[in-house]
Amino acid sequence: MVQLYSTAVMAAEKSNNPILPDVWEIGVGLVAFLILLFIVQKTVAPKFEALYAQRTEAIEGGIEKAKAAQEEAKAALEQYRAQLAEARTEAAKIRDDARAEGQAIVDEMRANAQAESDRIIAAGQSQLATQKAQIVAELRADLGRLSVDLASKVVGESLEDETRKRGTVDRFLNELDAVSAPAGK
Amino acid sequence: MGMLVLAEGGEDKFQAPSVSSFDFPEIFAGTGITKPMVQIVLSAIIVAVFWLVASRNLRIVPGKFQFAAEEAYTFLRNDIARSQIGNKDFRPYVPLVVSLFTFVLVNNLFGFIPFFQLPTFSHFGFPIGLTIMLYLLYNFVGIRRHGLFGYLKNQTAPPGVPWPIYFLLVPIEFFSKFIMQPITHAIRVFAAMFAGHMILLVFVGAGEFLLLHGDGAVAIVGPFSLIVAVAMSFLELLIQVLQAYVFALLAANYIGAALAEDH
């Protein structure tokens, strides 16, 4: 209570009017604020402003980077598409070529086989003709000789005139051929 | 107890709180250092430390604390400084607005924080000091930009008025801009803090007196008075934040008006 009364006395001594400011309070308050303002002005605000600038830069840089990456990706895609198309046409070409080549090979093989078969047939035919001619010649000789032998035995003497004999046999055989040929054909 | 002791007089007699409730003894006799003075210095230290810690290690991708501090800074920078002063000129005044708001805010909140429980700005000297500084500042920058005559013309003679009206308008505008504006700027926060604190003193003092010295049934009323005091504390909390905002907003507004080309 003593303190209370002393306070009241002191208050009365000073001024009891709250509208009359204490000069000391004006001074102390102002100095405290100006020191605070100085600190904020010198260190705090520049750091925040620098941060904002940095962040803006980072975001803008990021956007630009993303844009560049997108461009690059688009270019790569175009390139791949072009390459793919090229590869497709090339594949088609190769397929066509292969088909054509295959066709050519088949044709060639067919031609070869045809030629071979023709050759074989021709060879067989000529061989047959040769053999036939040979057999015919042999048969003709045998037939002539047998006929002469038979005739000799029938006649009882040797037919000396060789030239004539041969001519006779040949003429006979030719006539025989001429008769049997249309039928044998 | 402390200041609340002042609210009551003798043992039996209720003494209503008065303006003398706002007078504090010197903490060390003869030094002139009083509680509000300690608070104002402490608030400057708290605010300075807060901003220094917040800005110490700023990252592009903020943490929680940095995010909160940045929100506060961005709000003061963009929503007060830039919107009031304009895109062109606001940059140099951002530190002022940031310091003003946080400084006034902490001092007002001292009215709510236990053991302080006195809004520093309920002592008129503190808002007066800030207002004098701001008054000098915005008049100085206004005159520097427009010249003395141009500045006065800008401030007192708004364009688009029929000329005879100026005889009436210019004195009124002059009175309002150069005399009333700084006074109301200071009184607004002072009066809100003073009255708010007084209301709390009344309810707490009355509640205490009724509870301890009330006769019989009257003592029951005491707790209700204390409950109202708690409710009023929260209302005061709102007003304390609001007044800090208004003080900084008006400071920025006056600077912006001083710099603007046309009124």
Contacts between the chains, C-beta under 8 A, distances in Angstrom:
chain1	res1	chain2	res2	distance
A	3	B	25	7.0
A	4	B	5	5.9
A	4	B	6	6.6
A	6	B	25	7.1
A	7	B	6	6.9
A	7	B	20	7.8
A	7	B	23	6.5
A	7	B	24	7.6
A	7	B	25	5.1
A	8	B	20	6.1
A	10	B	23	6.9
A	10	B	25	6.5
A	11	B	20	4.4
A	11	B	23	3.8
A	12	B	20	7.6
A	14	B	23	6.8
A	16	B	19	5.7
A	16	B	20	5.9
A	16	B	23	7.8
A	17	B	19	7.2
A	18	B	19	4.9
A	18	B	22	6.2
A	18	B	122	8.0
A	18	B	123	7.8
A	18	B	124	6.0
A	18	B	194	6.2
A	19	B	124	6.1
A	20	B	124	7.5
A	21	B	123	7.6
A	21	B	124	4.4
A	21	B	125	3.8
A	21	B	128	4.7
A	22	B	123	6.7
A	22	B	124	7.9
A	22	B	125	4.4
A	23	B	125	7.2
A	24	B	32	5.9
A	24	B	37	7.2
A	24	B	125	7.3
A	25	B	36	6.5
A	25	B	37	6.7
A	25	B	40	7.6
A	25	B	123	5.4
A	25	B	124	7.9
A	25	B	125	2.8
A	25	B	126	5.8
A	25	B	129	7.3
A	26	B	125	4.5
A	26	B	126	7.5
A	26	B	128	5.5
A	26	B	129	4.0
A	26	B	132	7.4
A	27	B	129	7.1
A	28	B	37	5.1
A	28	B	40	6.0
A	28	B	41	7.0
A	29	B	40	5.0
A	29	B	120	8.0
A	29	B	125	6.3
A	29	B	126	3.9
A	29	B	129	4.3
A	29	B	130	6.9
A	30	B	129	3.9
A	30	B	130	7.1
A	30	B	132	7.6
A	30	B	133	6.1
A	32	B	40	5.2
A	32	B	41	5.3
A	32	B	43	7.3
A	32	B	44	3.9
A	33	B	44	6.6
A	33	B	99	6.9
A	33	B	100	7.8
A	33	B	103	5.7
A	33	B	129	7.3
A	33	B	130	6.1
A	33	B	133	7.4
A	34	B	133	7.6
A	35	B	44	6.1
A	35	B	48	7.5
A	36	B	44	4.5
A	36	B	47	5.7
A	36	B	48	5.2
A	36	B	99	5.2
A	36	B	103	5.8
A	37	B	95	6.4
A	37	B	96	6.3
A	37	B	99	4.5
A	39	B	48	4.8
A	39	B	51	7.2
A	39	B	52	6.9
A	40	B	48	7.5
A	40	B	51	5.7
A	40	B	95	4.5
A	40	B	98	5.7
A	40	B	99	4.6
A	41	B	95	4.0
A	41	B	96	7.8
A	41	B	99	7.8
A	43	B	52	6.7
A	43	B	55	6.7
A	44	B	51	4.2
A	44	B	52	6.6
A	44	B	54	7.5
A	44	B	55	4.6
A	44	B	95	7.1
A	44	B	98	7.3
A	45	B	94	5.6
A	45	B	95	4.2
A	45	B	98	6.7
A	47	B	55	4.1
A	47	B	58	5.7
A	48	B	55	6.0
A	48	B	58	7.0
A	48	B	70	7.2
A	48	B	73	5.2
A	48	B	77	7.7
A	49	B	91	7.9
A	49	B	94	7.8
A	50	B	58	7.8
A	51	B	58	4.4
A	51	B	60	7.2
A	51	B	70	7.7
A	54	B	60	5.9
A	55	B	60	5.2
A	58	B	60	5.3
